[in-house]
Amino acid sequence: MDFSSKLLEQAVAEMSQLPGIGKRTALRLVLHLLKQPATQTQQLAEALLDLKANIKLCKNCHNISDTEICEICANPNRTRELVCVVEDIRDVMAIENTGQYRGLYHVLGGKISPMDGIGPSQLTIKSLIDKVKEGEVKEIIFALSSTLEGDTTNFYIFRQLEGIEIKTSTIARGISVGDELEYADEVTLGRSITNRIPFESSLKS
Amino acid sequence: MDFSSKLLEQAVAEMSQLPGIGKRTALRLVLHLLKQPATQTQQLAEALLDLKANIKLCKNCHNISDTEICEICANPNRTRELVCVVEDIRDVMAIENTGQYRGLYHVLGGKISPMDGIGPSQLTIKSLIDKVKEGEVKEIIFALSSTLEGDTTNFYIFRQLEGIEIKTSTIARGISVGDELEYADEVTLGRSITNRIPFESSLKS
């Protein structure tokens, strides 16, 4: 694209570094900011810089936090015996929204993915194993998305836990509540039959 | 959404003020920045602040420019007799990309749209009329998109020019080059028949 302004070109170039934002979208966003009062641009820039400079990762679960220990880990009403292994803060938010989980989390920061150059050492796996070895944790719940990378990561952690006495579980896969069986994919439907649960249990939730 | 961090919440709130960026997309963009080196966030913030603080509008055509008079208006090889009326810099860029236009532009900064509270006084219409009155311009080419707002704006300017001797024209509407007739909408196809041109002229371009 041939911009009439180096300033505009630079802003568009930086904006289009964001994932999923092409040059055209970046131009639209930047032109929108130009039409708005200067305070909006300032507040956006400050919020991003402030976040990047001051964000912390919880020392216990590695979730994004404003404090050394995040609110969830600091909550005395949550059981320390359950640890749910997730990829990032979005998974934590999704599970928290259900209101069904009273344990803690362990945020890996990604999944093992040789294609993207992400190995076990870039994730917080060692910290998880160390935490388990301390003995307070009774059950690890794997809640990574069920992709090749997710399954690989689960299995890697599972192997690391060998020899340590701890219960491991994975969240149930099955047909979404409200979905029609005929449109479900075969793998999901197969798993939901294999992992069927006593009818009485389904009445509780 | 329930964020575990005020800093994160603030950054997502600011990012989601941008048009077409919802809370989920904003979170994805902000988490991406968090994973990147701090320089990327700094460069983005600086580019936006620098643009907003230092951008100029060309005194002649009101296009975005780093200088008082933009490159196009300052170019002695371009004819001052033709002025193409467009909405914003994206239209200028699109027309410049064709390499077919050697006149100047006049950037309105929007279209008349009572629904959005945009009246003629918020656009650079008066400046266009004043420019025409100076006498150097021989033809005004309307190139706004042919929507209700575009047509209203064209007509408003056309009425303002009444009594001034000047040629006005509008860019041709018709079937896109390479498109099949059967898929064209009726209005466009109708216009392209009504505004047919001598066959010899079509051989030139």
HADDOCK unambig.tbl for C-alpha pairs under 7 A between the chains (distance, minus, plus):
assign (segid A and resid 2 and name CA) (segid B and resid 93 and name CA) 6.59 0.50 0.50
assign (segid A and resid 4 and name CA) (segid B and resid 64 and name CA) 6.91 0.50 0.50
assign (segid A and resid 4 and name CA) (segid B and resid 65 and name CA) 5.85 0.50 0.50
assign (segid A and resid 4 and name CA) (segid B and resid 71 and name CA) 6.93 0.50 0.50
assign (segid A and resid 5 and name CA) (segid B and resid 64 and name CA) 6.74 0.50 0.50
assign (segid A and resid 5 and name CA) (segid B and resid 65 and name CA) 4.99 0.50 0.50
assign (segid A and resid 5 and name CA) (segid B and resid 66 and name CA) 5.28 0.50 0.50
assign (segid A and resid 6 and name CA) (segid B and resid 66 and name CA) 6.92 0.50 0.50
assign (segid A and resid 7 and name CA) (segid B and resid 51 and name CA) 5.24 0.50 0.50
assign (segid A and resid 7 and name CA) (segid B and resid 55 and name CA) 6.97 0.50 0.50
assign (segid A and resid 7 and name CA) (segid B and resid 66 and name CA) 6.96 0.50 0.50
assign (segid A and resid 8 and name CA) (segid B and resid 51 and name CA) 6.25 0.50 0.50
assign (segid A and resid 10 and name CA) (segid B and resid 47 and name CA) 6.20 0.50 0.50
assign (segid A and resid 11 and name CA) (segid B and resid 44 and name CA) 6.92 0.50 0.50
assign (segid A and resid 11 and name CA) (segid B and resid 47 and name CA) 4.83 0.50 0.50
assign (segid A and resid 11 and name CA) (segid B and resid 48 and name CA) 5.55 0.50 0.50
assign (segid A and resid 11 and name CA) (segid B and resid 51 and name CA) 6.83 0.50 0.50
assign (segid A and resid 14 and name CA) (segid B and resid 43 and name CA) 6.93 0.50 0.50
assign (segid A and resid 14 and name CA) (segid B and resid 44 and name CA) 5.18 0.50 0.50
assign (segid A and resid 15 and name CA) (segid B and resid 44 and name CA) 6.49 0.50 0.50
assign (segid A and resid 18 and name CA) (segid B and resid 29 and name CA) 6.32 0.50 0.50
assign (segid A and resid 19 and name CA) (segid B and resid 29 and name CA) 6.72 0.50 0.50
assign (segid A and resid 29 and name CA) (segid B and resid 18 and name CA) 6.32 0.50 0.50
assign (segid A and resid 29 and name CA) (segid B and resid 19 and name CA) 6.72 0.50 0.50
assign (segid A and resid 34 and name CA) (segid B and resid 52 and name CA) 6.19 0.50 0.50
assign (segid A and resid 38 and name CA) (segid B and resid 52 and name CA) 6.61 0.50 0.50
assign (segid A and resid 41 and name CA) (segid B and resid 48 and name CA) 6.79 0.50 0.50
assign (segid A and resid 41 and name CA) (segid B and resid 49 and name CA) 6.55 0.50 0.50
assign (segid A and resid 42 and name CA) (segid B and resid 49 and name CA) 6.62 0.50 0.50
assign (segid A and resid 43 and name CA) (segid B and resid 14 and name CA) 6.94 0.50 0.50
assign (segid A and resid 44 and name CA) (segid B and resid 11 and name CA) 6.89 0.50 0.50
assign (segid A and resid 44 and name CA) (segid B and resid 14 and name CA) 5.17 0.50 0.50
assign (segid A and resid 44 and name CA) (segid B and resid 15 and name CA) 6.50 0.50 0.50
assign (segid A and resid 45 and name CA) (segid B and resid 45 and name CA) 4.60 0.50 0.50
assign (segid A and resid 47 and name CA) (segid B and resid 10 and name CA) 6.18 0.50 0.50
assign (segid A and resid 47 and name CA) (segid B and resid 11 and name CA) 4.82 0.50 0.50
assign (segid A and resid 48 and name CA) (segid B and resid 11 and name CA) 5.54 0.50 0.50
assign (segid A and resid 48 and name CA) (segid B and resid 41 and name CA) 6.79 0.50 0.50
assign (segid A and resid 49 and name CA) (segid B and resid 41 and name CA) 6.56 0.50 0.50
assign (segid A and resid 49 and name CA) (segid B and resid 42 and name CA) 6.62 0.50 0.50
assign (segid A and resid 51 and name CA) (segid B and resid 7 and name CA) 5.23 0.50 0.50
assign (segid A and resid 51 and name CA) (segid B and resid 8 and name CA) 6.25 0.50 0.50
assign (segid A and resid 51 and name CA) (segid B and resid 11 and name CA) 6.85 0.50 0.50
assign (segid A and resid 52 and name CA) (segid B and resid 34 and name CA) 6.20 0.50 0.50
assign (segid A and resid 52 and name CA) (segid B and resid 38 and name CA) 6.62 0.50 0.50
assign (segid A and resid 55 and name CA) (segid B and resid 7 and name CA) 6.99 0.50 0.50
assign (segid A and resid 64 and name CA) (segid B and resid 4 and name CA) 6.88 0.50 0.50
assign (segid A and resid 64 and name CA) (segid B and resid 5 and name CA) 6.72 0.50 0.50
assign (segid A and resid 65 and name CA) (segid B and resid 4 and name CA) 5.83 0.50 0.50
assign (segid A and resid 65 and name CA) (segid B and resid 5 and name CA) 4.98 0.50 0.50
assign (segid A and resid 66 and name CA) (segid B and resid 5 and name CA) 5.27 0.50 0.50
assign (segid A and resid 66 and name CA) (segid B and resid 6 and name CA) 6.91 0.50 0.50
assign (segid A and resid 66 and name CA) (segid B and resid 7 and name CA) 6.97 0.50 0.50
assign (segid A and resid 71 and name CA) (segid B and resid 4 and name CA) 6.90 0.50 0.50
assign (segid A and resid 93 and name CA) (segid B and resid 2 and name CA) 6.57 0.50 0.50
